[in-house]
């Protein structure tokens, strides 16, 4: 058996980053959709979207059209948003419905996915409507977030999340209310964005405003089986500060915590707000980042809320710019792969190890 301490993949001091072609090759991109995104728990929405019976939303998960709905019985269900007749869409957008009717030929389904109406289908032999309901998939809720898994044999969400629920509970996300959503269409591979998210190494040079708020010298990265936690104490106001701080007080419990869960979603927790990132691969070098902000109900619509979102938006714009530069340079004949900072890039190394488990030969 290989000595795990000397294994280049496991020993960050000896390891190299993923090879550059893995960030722009179509064959790799297609393999990732099959091996990674079809077998992991994917964040697709929030409980406020499906609060009452008949509430539903649709979602495109790396090319798979999905439908999530709260049934008349209160049960949350997820289906492929594909009619069993000729592959039309039984639902579009979001809202509240009593039934789903495909706009192609009128096949109609109940909220539990059962096929109810098949117009002009008399005379068809060996056809049992009970066998032609919408195709279901696994769906679960945690922390008021909605997750699906395309793998019918996948382990439960709680097992996948591991220690994350205990680590995130202090932020009381359940009582926060949706504030707004912004999307960012980025010209980079999804892994380029994730790599960038998973280290605070770039804080001083890329995010000067955020760096003023956090204690960079105490920035901590913790890698777990399926997620990475990054956290930092908040500095608070200092005497002689020329620039006002977002948080005037500092304390042992006042932290900014950033949770990334393999492969592509993040939970950013601050004392006064939480934001969710969903990173969706669109093409080998094009990625959609969906940001949803949540705040205490009493802060909705306030000046403090506006400042929180604008501050996060500026950080995202800074990240987008550096990611697009890196993506372009990954094509350079001068670059194949890099090395990790033992101190600062534990999160990136952990991600690449998880990636290599599902993508042999990486």
VEXDREN-2710 file (C-alpha; in Angstrom, 1 decimal):
% VEXDREN-2710
k/r/px/py/pz
1/UNK/0.0/0.0/0.0
2/UNK/1.3/3.5/-0.8
3/UNK/2.5/5.6/2.1
4/UNK/-0.3/8.1/2.5
5/UNK/2.2/10.7/3.8
6/UNK/4.2/10.5/0.6
7/UNK/1.2/10.3/-1.8
8/UNK/1.4/13.4/-3.9
9/UNK/-2.3/13.7/-4.0
10/UNK/-2.7/13.5/-0.2
11/UNK/0.4/15.5/0.8
12/UNK/-0.2/19.1/0.0
13/UNK/3.5/19.9/0.2
14/UNK/4.2/17.6/-2.7
15/UNK/1.0/17.9/-4.7
16/UNK/0.3/19.8/-7.9
17/UNK/-3.0/21.4/-8.9
18/UNK/-5.3/20.0/-11.6
19/UNK/-3.9/20.1/-15.1
20/UNK/-4.9/23.2/-17.1
21/UNK/-6.8/21.2/-19.9
22/UNK/-9.3/20.1/-17.2
23/UNK/-10.5/23.6/-17.1
24/UNK/-11.5/24.0/-20.8
25/UNK/-11.8/20.6/-22.5
26/UNK/-15.3/19.6/-23.6
27/UNK/-14.7/15.9/-23.1
28/UNK/-13.8/16.6/-19.5
29/UNK/-16.8/18.9/-19.0
30/UNK/-19.1/16.2/-20.3
31/UNK/-17.5/13.6/-18.0
32/UNK/-17.9/15.9/-15.0
33/UNK/-21.7/16.2/-15.7
34/UNK/-22.0/12.4/-15.7
35/UNK/-19.7/11.5/-12.8
36/UNK/-20.0/14.5/-10.5
37/UNK/-23.2/16.5/-11.0
38/UNK/-25.4/13.4/-11.5
39/UNK/-24.2/11.7/-8.2
40/UNK/-24.0/14.5/-5.6
41/UNK/-26.6/16.5/-3.7
42/UNK/-27.3/19.7/-5.5
43/UNK/-28.8/22.8/-4.0
44/UNK/-31.6/24.0/-6.3
45/UNK/-33.8/26.4/-4.2
46/UNK/-35.2/27.6/-0.9
47/UNK/-38.2/26.5/1.1
48/UNK/-39.9/29.9/0.6
49/UNK/-40.3/28.9/-3.0
50/UNK/-42.4/25.9/-2.1
51/UNK/-44.0/26.9/1.2
52/UNK/-47.7/26.0/0.6
53/UNK/-49.5/23.3/-1.3
54/UNK/-49.2/23.8/-5.1
55/UNK/-46.1/26.0/-4.9
56/UNK/-43.6/24.9/-7.4
57/UNK/-40.4/26.0/-9.2
58/UNK/-38.4/24.7/-12.2
59/UNK/-34.6/24.5/-12.4
60/UNK/-32.1/23.5/-15.0
61/UNK/-29.4/21.4/-13.4
62/UNK/-26.5/21.1/-15.9
63/UNK/-28.9/20.3/-18.7
64/UNK/-31.5/18.3/-16.7
65/UNK/-34.9/20.1/-16.5
66/UNK/-36.3/19.7/-13.0
67/UNK/-39.6/20.4/-11.2
68/UNK/-39.9/20.8/-7.4
69/UNK/-43.4/21.0/-5.9
70/UNK/-45.2/21.0/-2.6
71/UNK/-48.1/18.5/-2.9
72/UNK/-51.6/18.8/-1.6
73/UNK/-50.5/16.5/1.2
74/UNK/-47.7/18.8/2.2
75/UNK/-45.0/16.5/0.9
76/UNK/-42.1/18.1/-1.1
77/UNK/-41.4/16.2/-4.3
78/UNK/-39.1/16.6/-7.2
79/UNK/-39.5/15.3/-10.8
80/UNK/-37.8/15.6/-14.1
81/UNK/-39.7/18.3/-15.9
82/UNK/-40.2/16.1/-18.9
83/UNK/-43.6/14.9/-20.2
84/UNK/-43.7/11.1/-20.6
85/UNK/-45.4/11.5/-24.0
86/UNK/-43.1/13.4/-26.3
87/UNK/-40.7/15.2/-23.8
88/UNK/-42.5/18.6/-23.5
89/UNK/-42.4/20.6/-20.3
90/UNK/-45.2/20.0/-17.9
91/UNK/-44.3/23.2/-16.0
92/UNK/-42.6/26.5/-16.7
93/UNK/-41.2/29.1/-14.4
94/UNK/-42.6/29.1/-10.9
95/UNK/-45.8/29.8/-9.1
96/UNK/-48.7/27.8/-7.7
97/UNK/-50.7/25.2/-9.6
98/UNK/-53.3/22.5/-8.9
99/UNK/-52.2/20.4/-11.9
100/UNK/-49.4/20.4/-14.4
101/UNK/-50.4/20.4/-18.0
102/UNK/-47.8/19.9/-20.8
103/UNK/-48.1/22.7/-23.3
104/UNK/-47.2/20.4/-26.2
105/UNK/-50.1/17.9/-26.3
106/UNK/-52.0/18.5/-23.1
107/UNK/-51.0/15.6/-21.0
108/UNK/-51.9/16.5/-17.4
109/UNK/-50.3/15.4/-14.1
110/UNK/-51.3/15.7/-10.5
111/UNK/-49.0/17.4/-8.0
112/UNK/-47.8/14.0/-6.9
113/UNK/-46.6/13.3/-10.5
114/UNK/-49.4/10.9/-11.4
115/UNK/-50.7/11.0/-15.0
116/UNK/-54.3/12.2/-15.0
117/UNK/-55.3/13.2/-18.5
118/UNK/-54.1/11.9/-21.9
119/UNK/-56.2/13.7/-24.7
120/UNK/-56.9/11.8/-27.9
121/UNK/-55.3/8.6/-26.6
122/UNK/-58.2/6.2/-27.1
123/UNK/-57.3/2.9/-28.8
124/UNK/-53.7/2.8/-27.7
125/UNK/-52.9/-0.7/-26.6
126/UNK/-50.8/-1.9/-23.7
127/UNK/-50.7/1.5/-22.1
128/UNK/-51.1/1.9/-18.3
129/UNK/-51.3/5.5/-17.2
130/UNK/-49.9/4.4/-13.8
131/UNK/-46.6/3.6/-15.4
132/UNK/-46.3/7.0/-17.1
133/UNK/-46.3/9.5/-14.3
134/UNK/-43.5/12.1/-14.0
135/UNK/-40.2/10.5/-13.3
136/UNK/-39.2/11.3/-9.6
137/UNK/-35.9/12.0/-8.1
138/UNK/-34.6/12.3/-4.5
139/UNK/-35.3/15.6/-2.8
140/UNK/-34.6/16.7/0.8
141/UNK/-34.6/19.9/2.9
142/UNK/-32.0/21.3/5.3
143/UNK/-31.7/24.8/6.8
144/UNK/-34.7/25.8/4.7
145/UNK/-32.8/24.9/1.5
146/UNK/-34.0/22.4/-1.1
147/UNK/-31.7/19.7/-2.5
148/UNK/-32.0/17.1/-5.2
149/UNK/-29.9/14.1/-6.2
150/UNK/-30.2/12.5/-9.6
151/UNK/-28.7/9.3/-8.3
152/UNK/-31.6/7.1/-6.9
153/UNK/-29.1/5.2/-4.8
154/UNK/-27.4/8.2/-3.2
155/UNK/-26.9/8.3/0.6
156/UNK/-29.2/10.6/2.6
157/UNK/-28.4/14.3/2.6
158/UNK/-27.6/14.3/6.3
159/UNK/-24.8/11.8/5.7
160/UNK/-23.5/13.9/2.9
161/UNK/-23.4/17.1/4.9
162/UNK/-21.5/15.5/7.8
163/UNK/-20.4/18.1/10.4
164/UNK/-21.7/21.1/8.4
165/UNK/-25.1/21.5/10.2
166/UNK/-23.5/21.8/13.6
167/UNK/-21.0/24.3/12.3
168/UNK/-23.6/26.5/10.6
169/UNK/-26.4/26.4/13.3
170/UNK/-25.2/29.5/15.2
171/UNK/-26.2/31.8/12.3
172/UNK/-29.9/31.1/12.7
173/UNK/-30.5/31.0/9.0
174/UNK/-34.0/29.5/9.5
175/UNK/-35.5/32.8/10.7
176/UNK/-34.0/34.9/7.9
177/UNK/-36.1/36.0/5.0
178/UNK/-35.3/36.2/1.3
179/UNK/-34.0/39.6/0.3
180/UNK/-32.9/39.4/-3.3
181/UNK/-31.3/37.4/-6.1
182/UNK/-28.5/38.3/-8.5
183/UNK/-26.9/36.2/-11.2
184/UNK/-23.5/36.5/-12.7
185/UNK/-22.7/35.0/-16.1
186/UNK/-19.0/34.3/-16.0
187/UNK/-16.5/33.5/-18.7
188/UNK/-14.7/30.8/-16.8
189/UNK/-14.8/27.1/-15.9
190/UNK/-16.8/26.2/-12.8
191/UNK/-13.7/24.9/-11.1
192/UNK/-11.8/28.1/-11.7
193/UNK/-14.5/29.9/-9.6
194/UNK/-14.5/27.2/-6.9
195/UNK/-10.6/27.2/-6.6
196/UNK/-10.8/31.0/-6.1
197/UNK/-13.5/30.7/-3.4
198/UNK/-11.6/28.1/-1.4
199/UNK/-8.7/30.3/-0.3
200/UNK/-8.2/33.5/1.5
201/UNK/-4.8/33.8/0.0
202/UNK/-6.0/36.5/-2.5
203/UNK/-7.9/38.6/0.1
204/UNK/-5.3/41.4/0.5
205/UNK/-4.7/41.9/-3.3
206/UNK/-8.2/41.2/-4.7
207/UNK/-10.6/42.2/-1.9
208/UNK/-9.2/45.2/-0.1
209/UNK/-12.5/46.2/1.4
210/UNK/-13.3/42.7/2.7
211/UNK/-9.7/42.4/4.0
212/UNK/-10.3/45.4/6.2
213/UNK/-13.2/43.6/7.8
214/UNK/-11.5/40.3/8.4
215/UNK/-8.5/39.3/10.5
216/UNK/-6.4/37.9/7.7
217/UNK/-3.7/36.7/10.2
218/UNK/-6.3/34.5/11.9
219/UNK/-8.0/33.3/8.7
220/UNK/-8.6/29.6/9.1
221/UNK/-9.4/26.8/6.6
222/UNK/-10.8/23.4/7.7
223/UNK/-11.2/20.6/5.3
224/UNK/-13.8/17.9/5.9
225/UNK/-15.0/14.8/4.0
226/UNK/-17.4/16.6/1.6
227/UNK/-17.0/20.3/2.5
228/UNK/-14.6/23.0/3.5
229/UNK/-15.1/25.7/6.2
230/UNK/-13.2/28.9/6.0
231/UNK/-13.7/31.4/8.8
232/UNK/-12.2/34.5/10.2
233/UNK/-12.8/36.7/13.3
234/UNK/-14.3/40.1/12.4
235/UNK/-11.9/42.9/13.2
236/UNK/-14.4/45.5/14.4
237/UNK/-13.7/49.2/14.5
238/UNK/-10.2/50.3/15.3
239/UNK/-9.1/53.7/16.8
240/UNK/-7.9/56.0/14.0
241/UNK/-9.8/54.1/11.2
242/UNK/-10.2/56.5/8.3
243/UNK/-12.8/54.1/6.7
244/UNK/-16.0/53.2/8.6
245/UNK/-16.3/49.5/9.4
246/UNK/-19.4/47.4/8.7
247/UNK/-19.2/45.9/12.1
248/UNK/-18.3/48.3/14.9
249/UNK/-17.8/45.6/17.6
250/UNK/-15.4/42.6/17.6
251/UNK/-15.7/39.6/19.8
252/UNK/-14.8/35.9/19.9
253/UNK/-18.2/34.9/18.6
254/UNK/-18.3/37.5/15.8
255/UNK/-17.0/35.7/12.8
256/UNK/-17.5/35.4/9.0
257/UNK/-17.9/31.8/8.0
258/UNK/-17.7/30.5/4.4
259/UNK/-18.9/27.0/3.8
260/UNK/-18.3/25.3/0.5
261/UNK/-19.9/21.9/-0.2
262/UNK/-18.7/19.6/-2.9
263/UNK/-19.0/20.2/-5.7
264/UNK/-20.6/23.6/-6.3
265/UNK/-22.6/25.4/-3.6
266/UNK/-21.6/27.8/-0.9
267/UNK/-23.1/29.3/2.3
268/UNK/-21.6/32.7/3.3
269/UNK/-22.5/33.5/6.9
270/UNK/-22.1/37.0/8.5
271/UNK/-23.5/38.2/11.8
272/UNK/-26.3/40.1/10.0
273/UNK/-26.9/38.2/6.8
274/UNK/-26.5/35.0/4.9
275/UNK/-26.0/34.5/1.2
276/UNK/-26.1/31.3/-0.9
277/UNK/-24.1/30.7/-4.0
278/UNK/-25.1/28.1/-6.6
279/UNK/-22.4/27.6/-9.2
280/UNK/-23.8/26.1/-12.4
281/UNK/-21.6/24.9/-15.3
282/UNK/-23.1/26.1/-18.6
283/UNK/-20.2/25.3/-20.9
284/UNK/-16.5/24.4/-20.4
285/UNK/-15.6/28.1/-20.1
286/UNK/-18.9/29.6/-19.0
287/UNK/-20.5/29.4/-15.6
288/UNK/-23.6/30.9/-14.0
289/UNK/-23.3/32.0/-10.3
290/UNK/-26.7/32.5/-8.6
291/UNK/-26.5/34.6/-5.4
292/UNK/-29.5/34.7/-3.0
293/UNK/-29.3/37.0/0.1
294/UNK/-31.2/36.4/3.3
295/UNK/-31.6/38.8/6.2
296/UNK/-33.5/39.1/9.5
297/UNK/-37.1/40.1/8.7
298/UNK/-36.7/43.4/10.6
299/UNK/-33.8/44.4/8.3
300/UNK/-35.6/43.7/5.0
301/UNK/-35.7/46.9/2.8
302/UNK/-33.4/48.8/5.2
303/UNK/-30.3/50.8/4.4
304/UNK/-28.3/48.2/6.2
305/UNK/-29.7/45.5/3.9
306/UNK/-28.8/47.5/0.9
307/UNK/-25.3/48.0/2.1
308/UNK/-24.9/44.3/2.9
309/UNK/-25.9/43.2/-0.6
310/UNK/-23.9/45.9/-2.3
311/UNK/-20.8/45.0/-0.3
312/UNK/-21.2/41.3/-1.3
313/UNK/-21.9/42.3/-4.9
314/UNK/-18.6/44.2/-5.0
315/UNK/-16.7/41.1/-3.7
316/UNK/-18.3/39.0/-6.4
317/UNK/-17.4/41.5/-9.1
318/UNK/-13.8/41.4/-7.9
319/UNK/-13.8/37.6/-8.0
320/UNK/-15.4/37.4/-11.4
321/UNK/-12.7/39.7/-12.8
322/UNK/-9.8/37.6/-11.5
323/UNK/-11.4/34.3/-12.5
324/UNK/-11.9/35.4/-16.1
325/UNK/-8.2/36.5/-16.2
326/UNK/-7.1/33.1/-14.9
327/UNK/-9.4/31.2/-17.3
328/UNK/-7.8/33.0/-20.3
329/UNK/-4.3/32.3/-19.0
330/UNK/-5.0/28.6/-18.4
331/UNK/-4.7/28.3/-22.2
332/UNK/-1.1/29.6/-22.2
333/UNK/1.5/27.1/-23.5
334/UNK/3.6/28.3/-20.5
335/UNK/1.2/26.8/-17.9
336/UNK/0.3/23.2/-17.2
337/UNK/-0.3/23.1/-13.4
338/UNK/0.8/24.8/-10.2
339/UNK/1.7/24.1/-6.6
340/UNK/-0.3/24.7/-3.4
341/UNK/0.6/27.0/-0.6
342/UNK/0.7/24.7/2.4
343/UNK/-0.5/27.5/4.7
344/UNK/-3.2/29.1/2.5
345/UNK/-4.5/26.6/0.0
346/UNK/-5.7/23.7/2.1
347/UNK/-9.2/24.2/0.8
348/UNK/-8.2/24.1/-2.9
349/UNK/-6.2/20.9/-2.3
350/UNK/-9.2/19.3/-0.5
351/UNK/-11.4/20.2/-3.4
352/UNK/-9.0/18.6/-5.9
353/UNK/-8.8/15.5/-3.8
354/UNK/-12.6/15.1/-3.8
355/UNK/-12.6/15.8/-7.5
356/UNK/-10.0/13.2/-8.3
357/UNK/-12.1/10.5/-6.4
358/UNK/-14.9/10.9/-8.9
359/UNK/-12.7/11.7/-11.9
360/UNK/-10.0/9.0/-12.1
361/UNK/-6.8/10.0/-14.0
362/UNK/-7.0/13.7/-13.0
END
